[in-house]
């Protein structure tokens, strides 16, 4: 009788030990699965939102590192099968909401700095140079850059997006800079669009005319924009027809003629002035998504890319030191 009771007790203890061991293995596997899912979730977050910074000063501040720590602390569990899509969808919604806020803020903000703001915020070297002329000057520099696009199979699309200067299929975007350091971007157009046609299609000269008409001096006079362009632009008459704006470009010379001394000095002066705009172009390329453009690996559409280009061109004014 006693032997029977002892054997039953031993069997019960054995079953209990097996259950404890099985539970321990199950908890360990569950913990490993949780950590793996958290890691997958953070990788997804970092992959689709590398351009969210915590220094924008415009809308929701999101920091990837802080988000990663919060995910680990709260042990947010995402499934590696179907919940990954939900996480990506939610994060895309956050990104698009943030993008819309910045684009709306850009539309409400003045596109250019006023003449008074430009004079107060620009470098003293410009004030010294301009004051020697006894006149007020409203200088704005224009340049162009590219955003890579996938090479389409359709011949017409390939012809419309191919740019011989960049030797790729791309979109072209204008960048403008004022002496005070205020920067901005213009709408994207296909890579085959010429520089002069781009200025006409974006109607930037018309916008500058309306702005300077509203930004009159105390005596009612108007200070026109002085547009600084590279050699590739042929918009001298366009500038003059839009409120008598001025156009400042490097000197041109025929192939069988040599530069005169005045032409050399004039071209060097324009190149010195336009150096600030080259730094503005580098600001625009600091965004990884803009620098990489559309690729076959990402699923961003053209409308989102266009909004991102405009939003980033507005956002950089609050992120980096001004270009003087």
Secondary structure by P-SEA (a helix, b strand, c coil): caaaaaaaaaaaaaaaaaaaaaaaaaaaaaaaaaaaaaaaaaaaaaaacccccccccccbbbbaaaaaaaaaaaccccccccaaaaaaaaaaaaaaaaaaaaaaaaaaccccccaaaaaacccaaaaaaaaaaccccbbbbbbbbbbbbcccccaaaaaaacccccccbbbbbbbbbcccccccccccccccccaaaaaaaaaaaaaaaaaaaaacccccbbbbbbcccccccccaaaaaaacbbbbbbcccccccccccaaaaaaaaaaaaaaaaaaaaaaaaaccccccccccccccccaaaaaaaaaaaaaaaaacccccc
